[in-house]
Amino acid sequence: MLTTISGQRLSKFCFGTMQFGQGTDRNQSQAIYAQCRHAGINHFDTAHAYTKGLSETWLGEFLKNERDNVFISSKVGYTGGSEPENLSKQLEESLSRLGQDRVDILYLHRFDPDTPLEKTLNWFAEQIEKRRIRYIGVSNFAAWQVTKAQFIGQQFGVHISAAQPMYSLVKRQAEVEIFPACDDFDIECFSYSPLGAGLLTGKYESKGIKGRLAEDARYAKRYGAFEMHASAKALYEISKRYNVSSATLAVAWVLMSPYRTTPIISGRTSEQLSPVLDALDFDMAENLFAEINEISAKPAPATDRLEEQA
Ligand SMILES: NC(=O)c1ccc[n+]([C@@H]2O[C@H](COP(=O)([O-])OP(=O)(O)OC[C@H]3O[C@@H](n4cnc5c(N)ncnc54)[C@H](OP(=O)(O)O)[C@@H]3O)[C@@H](O)[C@H]2O)c1
């Protein structure tokens, strides 16, 4: 079980700070950090690649007086590949921005097909040895890559402790292999974009709405499929019937899923964050969970034998 340095269990939500410094100014970011702490969140996610370093810098400033009670996840290797030299440079920059000598989880941000995992995992093992990181994570890895990393890590006496895949009602691929593999290897999953980057708030039901899907071509493509928008609309209709925010339902659904994955939530403003935090106390009845579960297709099992799917 992963814990803070002071030994506390991690909260049911992790808060992702990818917006700190881009879309969210310093005052608003600090207010959001306080709002999360007030709600009991003790786990914050950032990355070397985020917002030209402001995400790490501000997070480091906000938590500096309570470091041992706050769990910091950061990531390296989004750019420049996973050769040790690049990872070392990025980790040193991340630590310096955070004002820390150690992060809790350090994720490899994405798989690098051009660098042998042996080199990368040897490097991770050295960082544990040097007390620069407490746990090793991998993000955006396929299940076979997680598995390979887990076995190679054994050569260096280290365990992959965490995986960070994408997961929401409209992005369910992780159900097929990543979650079962992580469960089998005792790897904790922290899944990002539980709102489908805003799609599952229902706001795109109206025309001319501002937001990431309207402004960022990468995200517009990631969430462009007609079926995803149809699922978001269906969730929105359910939310109106229950008089609860679509965002609350989307995040509560992840929380209630049988895959034991911690959602990495986010919001650009405190107002956006409120209905997301409401999911912490939302008691979703089983029939409502089942109804929501049906609004997007469950992915086929890895064997493709549909008749054997539960
Ligand atoms: N490992 C990786 O590769 C990776 C990738 C992505 C994210 N992450 C991590 O996961 C965290 C969360 O990801 P995410 O931001 O994509 O999560 P998300 O919860 O799916 O989307 C959050 C976004 O939805 C919109 N939103 C949230 N609440 C809303 C509300 N009540 N009403 C209207 N719009 C609302 C906001 O964007 P707009 O206002 O712009 O619409 C907000 O920034 C990130 O901060 C980061 O730490 C990791």
The ligand as an SDF file (V2000), in Angstrom:
LIG
                    3D

 48 52  0  0  0  0  0  0  0  0999 V2000
   -0.3420   10.6990  -17.7130 N   0  0  0  0  0  0  0  0  0  0  0  0
   -0.8430   11.4420  -18.6580 C   0  0  0  0  0  0  0  0  0  0  0  0
   -0.4480   11.3610  -19.8400 O   0  0  0  0  0  0  0  0  0  0  0  0
   -1.9680   12.4000  -18.3240 C   0  0  0  0  0  0  0  0  0  0  0  0
   -2.7480   12.9580  -19.3570 C   0  0  0  0  0  0  0  0  0  0  0  0
   -3.7710   13.8190  -18.9990 C   0  0  0  0  0  0  0  0  0  0  0  0
   -3.9920   14.1310  -17.6540 C   0  0  0  0  0  0  0  0  0  0  0  0
   -3.1980   13.6020  -16.6870 N   0  0  0  0  0  0  0  0  0  0  0  0
   -3.3800   13.9470  -15.2680 C   0  0  0  0  0  0  0  0  0  0  0  0
   -4.7380   13.8180  -14.9070 O   0  0  0  0  0  0  0  0  0  0  0  0
   -5.2460   15.0650  -14.4440 C   0  0  0  0  0  0  0  0  0  0  0  0
   -6.6860   15.1810  -14.8320 C   0  0  0  0  0  0  0  0  0  0  0  0
   -6.8240   15.0960  -16.2550 O   0  0  0  0  0  0  0  0  0  0  0  0
   -7.9290   15.9190  -16.9910 P   0  0  0  0  0  0  0  0  0  0  0  0
   -7.7490   17.3870  -16.7090 O   0  0  0  0  0  0  0  0  0  0  0  0
   -7.9320   15.4890  -18.4140 O   0  0  0  0  0  0  0  0  0  0  0  0
   -9.2490   15.4020  -16.2010 O   0  0  0  0  0  0  0  0  0  0  0  0
  -10.7950   15.5300  -16.4810 P   0  0  0  0  0  0  0  0  0  0  0  0
  -11.4230   15.4980  -15.1350 O   0  0  0  0  0  0  0  0  0  0  0  0
  -11.2350   14.5140  -17.4650 O   0  0  0  0  0  0  0  0  0  0  0  0
  -10.9920   16.9590  -17.1610 O   0  0  0  0  0  0  0  0  0  0  0  0
  -10.8470   18.1380  -16.4000 C   0  0  0  0  0  0  0  0  0  0  0  0
  -11.2910   19.3010  -17.2670 C   0  0  0  0  0  0  0  0  0  0  0  0
  -12.7040   19.2270  -17.5100 O   0  0  0  0  0  0  0  0  0  0  0  0
  -13.2620   20.5410  -17.4700 C   0  0  0  0  0  0  0  0  0  0  0  0
  -14.1530   20.5660  -16.3100 N   0  0  0  0  0  0  0  0  0  0  0  0
  -13.9430   20.0140  -15.0900 C   0  0  0  0  0  0  0  0  0  0  0  0
  -15.0050   20.2140  -14.2750 N   0  0  0  0  0  0  0  0  0  0  0  0
  -15.8950   20.8870  -14.9840 C   0  0  0  0  0  0  0  0  0  0  0  0
  -17.1940   21.3950  -14.6820 C   0  0  0  0  0  0  0  0  0  0  0  0
  -17.7500   21.1940  -13.4770 N   0  0  0  0  0  0  0  0  0  0  0  0
  -17.8440   22.0580  -15.6360 N   0  0  0  0  0  0  0  0  0  0  0  0
  -17.3030   22.2370  -16.8480 C   0  0  0  0  0  0  0  0  0  0  0  0
  -16.0720   21.7960  -17.2030 N   0  0  0  0  0  0  0  0  0  0  0  0
  -15.3740   21.1320  -16.2760 C   0  0  0  0  0  0  0  0  0  0  0  0
  -12.0930   21.5060  -17.3070 C   0  0  0  0  0  0  0  0  0  0  0  0
  -11.5510   21.8290  -18.5830 O   0  0  0  0  0  0  0  0  0  0  0  0
  -12.1080   23.0190  -19.5160 P   0  0  0  0  0  0  0  0  0  0  0  0
  -12.6700   24.0720  -18.6370 O   0  0  0  0  0  0  0  0  0  0  0  0
  -10.9530   23.4300  -20.3130 O   0  0  0  0  0  0  0  0  0  0  0  0
  -13.1890   22.3800  -20.3680 O   0  0  0  0  0  0  0  0  0  0  0  0
  -11.0920   20.6300  -16.5830 C   0  0  0  0  0  0  0  0  0  0  0  0
   -9.7650   21.0840  -16.7160 O   0  0  0  0  0  0  0  0  0  0  0  0
   -4.3060   16.1180  -15.0420 C   0  0  0  0  0  0  0  0  0  0  0  0
   -4.2960   17.3070  -14.3020 O   0  0  0  0  0  0  0  0  0  0  0  0
   -2.9900   15.3840  -14.9630 C   0  0  0  0  0  0  0  0  0  0  0  0
   -2.4690   15.4710  -13.6500 O   0  0  0  0  0  0  0  0  0  0  0  0
   -2.2020   12.7220  -17.0070 C   0  0  0  0  0  0  0  0  0  0  0  0
  1  2  1  0
  2  3  2  0
  2  4  1  0
  4  5  1  0
  4 48  2  0
  5  6  2  0
  6  7  1  0
  7  8  2  0
  8  9  1  0
  8 48  1  0
  9 10  1  0
  9 46  1  0
 10 11  1  0
 11 12  1  0
 11 44  1  0
 12 13  1  0
 13 14  1  0
 14 15  2  0
 14 16  1  0
 14 17  1  0
 17 18  1  0
 18 19  2  0
 18 20  1  0
 18 21  1  0
 21 22  1  0
 22 23  1  0
 23 24  1  0
 23 42  1  0
 24 25  1  0
 25 26  1  0
 25 36  1  0
 26 27  1  0
 26 35  1  0
 27 28  2  0
 28 29  1  0
 29 30  1  0
 29 35  2  0
 30 31  1  0
 30 32  2  0
 32 33  1  0
 33 34  2  0
 34 35  1  0
 36 37  1  0
 36 42  1  0
 37 38  1  0
 38 39  2  0
 38 40  1  0
 38 41  1  0
 42 43  1  0
 44 45  1  0
 44 46  1  0
 46 47  1  0
M  CHG  2   8   1  16  -1
M  END
$$$$
